[in-house]
Amino acid sequence: MEETVKSKKSVFREACLKRLKRASRHGIRHKDKKVLKKLYLLIKEEKASSVMLYLPLANEVNIYPLIRHLRQEKLKLYVPFMEGKSFRLVKYRYPLRTKRFGIKEPKRSKQYRKKQIDIAVVPIVGMDAAYRRVGFGKGMYDRFFEKEIKNIKKVVFVARELCFSKEIVTDHYDVKADLVIVP
C-alpha cells in the first residue's frame, strides 16, 4: 500500500526534527553565525528595505544578532503575530512576550505591514525536491503565504542543517523557496 503525502511528510518531519536536535548540540553558534553572515550579505545585495523575519525557537537559527544589526541600520523589520491558525506581520518592537508553542512576538506591536516585503526569511525543519517547506506541522506559514505571496519578492529558507528529501513529500500549498541558506 502506497503512503499518502501526509504520512510521508510526517515521517520526513520526524526524521528531520531528530536530526536537528542532534545537530543543535554541535557548534550551534558557529553554524548560526555562518547563516547570519550569508543572510546579511543577501539583504545588502538585494538592497532590501523591508524584511520579514521570525523570532526563533530553540532548534531554529538564532537570528537575534541579525535583528539587532538590521534595526541599527533602520531597516523595516516585520515578524509574525499569531492570530488563530495563521499570523499577520507586525513591526518588530520590544518588549517580547511568549505565546503558545513557545513562540515569541512583540507585546505592543499593533502596526501592520502595508507595503511589499523585499525578503521573507523563513525557518525550516526540512525541504523536499520541489523546494517546498516542511515545518512543524501547524500550517501557519502556509496559510500566511497563501494570502500574501503576491506582496513578497523573495522567500529565503534558513536552517542550521539542511534536511532534504529527494522525493516530493509536500503539498502544492506549502511555502516554496527562492533561495536556501545553510552553514
C-alpha positions in Angstrom: 0.0 0.0 0.0 1.4 3.4 -1.0 2.0 6.0 1.7 0.0 9.2 1.4 1.7 12.6 1.0 0.6 13.4 4.6 2.2 10.4 6.2 5.3 10.7 4.0 5.6 14.3 5.2 5.0 13.3 8.8 7.7 10.6 8.7 10.1 13.0 7.0 9.3 15.8 9.5 10.0 13.4 12.5 13.4 12.3 11.0 14.4 15.9 10.4 13.4 17.0 13.9 15.6 14.2 15.4 18.4 15.2 13.1 18.1 18.9 14.1 18.0 18.0 17.7 21.3 16.1 17.4 22.9 18.8 15.2 21.8 21.5 17.6 24.2 20.2 20.2 27.3 20.6 17.9 28.6 24.1 17.1 25.3 26.0 17.2 26.9 29.4 17.4 29.3 28.8 14.6 26.5 27.4 12.3 24.2 30.3 13.2 26.9 32.9 12.6 27.6 31.5 9.1 23.9 31.6 8.2 23.6 35.1 9.5 26.6 36.3 7.5 25.2 34.9 4.3 21.7 36.3 5.1 23.1 39.8 5.8 25.1 39.8 2.6 21.9 38.8 0.7 19.9 41.5 2.3 22.6 44.1 1.3 23.0 42.7 -2.2 19.2 42.8 -2.8 19.1 46.4 -1.3 16.2 45.2 0.8 14.5 47.8 2.9 11.6 45.7 4.4 12.4 42.2 5.7 10.1 39.6 7.2 12.0 37.7 10.0 11.0 35.3 12.7 11.6 35.0 16.4 13.5 31.7 16.8 12.6 28.6 18.6 15.4 26.5 20.2 16.2 24.4 17.2 16.0 27.3 14.7 18.8 29.6 13.5 19.1 32.3 16.2 18.6 35.5 14.2 18.5 37.9 17.1 22.0 39.3 16.4 20.9 40.0 12.8 17.7 41.7 14.0 19.8 44.0 16.3 22.1 44.8 13.4 19.4 45.5 10.9 17.5 47.7 13.4 20.6 49.8 13.8 20.6 50.2 10.0 17.0 51.4 10.2 15.5 48.6 8.0 11.8 47.9 8.3 11.6 44.6 10.2 8.4 42.6 10.5 7.7 39.4 12.4 4.7 37.0 12.7 2.0 37.9 15.2 -0.2 34.9 15.8 -3.9 35.2 15.0 -5.9 31.9 15.2 -4.5 29.4 12.8 -2.3 31.9 10.9 -0.5 35.1 11.6 -0.2 38.7 10.3 3.0 40.7 10.2 3.7 43.4 12.7 6.7 45.7 13.1 9.4 44.2 15.3 9.3 46.0 18.7 10.3 45.4 22.3 9.2 44.0 24.7 8.6 40.5 23.5 6.2 38.0 25.1 5.9 34.3 24.8 2.7 32.8 23.4 1.5 29.2 22.6 4.0 26.8 21.1 6.8 28.9 22.8 6.6 31.5 20.1 7.7 35.0 20.9 6.2 38.1 19.5 6.1 41.8 20.1 3.9 42.6 23.1 2.6 46.0 22.0 3.1 46.0 18.2 -0.2 46.8 16.6 1.2 48.4 13.5 0.5 46.3 10.4 2.7 46.0 7.3 1.2 48.0 4.4 3.8 47.5 1.7 5.8 45.0 -0.2 8.2 42.7 1.7 11.6 42.5 -0.1 12.8 39.4 1.6 10.9 36.9 3.7 13.2 34.8 5.9 11.5 31.5 6.9 12.9 28.8 9.2 12.5 25.2 8.0 12.6 21.8 9.6 13.2 20.3 6.1 12.7 20.8 2.4 11.7 18.5 -0.4 12.6 18.1 -4.1 10.0 20.8 -5.1 11.9 23.3 -2.8 8.8 23.4 -0.5 9.0 23.8 3.2 8.4 21.2 5.8 7.8 23.0 9.1 6.4 21.9 12.5 3.1 20.9 11.0 0.8 23.7 12.2 0.4 25.2 8.7 0.7 28.8 9.9 3.3 29.8 7.3 1.3 28.1 4.6 -1.9 29.9 5.4 0.0 33.3 5.7 1.9 32.8 2.4 -1.2 31.7 0.5 -2.7 35.1 1.1 0.4 37.2 1.0 2.8 35.7 -1.6 1.9 38.4 -4.1 3.4 41.0 -1.7 6.7 39.2 -1.2 9.5 39.5 -3.6 11.8 36.7 -2.4 11.4 33.8 0.0 14.5 32.6 1.8 14.6 29.4 3.8 17.2 29.1 6.7 18.3 26.1 8.7 21.3 25.1 10.8 21.4 21.9 8.8 19.6 21.0 5.6 17.3 18.1 5.9 16.4 17.3 2.2 14.0 14.8 0.7 14.8 13.7 -2.9 11.2 13.0 -3.4 8.2 15.3 -3.1 6.6 15.0 0.3 4.9 18.4 0.4 1.6 19.6 -0.8 1.1 22.2 -3.6 0.1 24.9 -1.0 3.3 24.5 1.1 5.6 27.5 1.0 8.2 27.4 -1.8 11.8 28.9 -1.6 13.6 31.1 -4.0 16.8 30.5 -2.0 18.0 28.3 0.8 20.7 29.4 3.3 22.5 26.8 5.4 26.0 26.9 7.0 
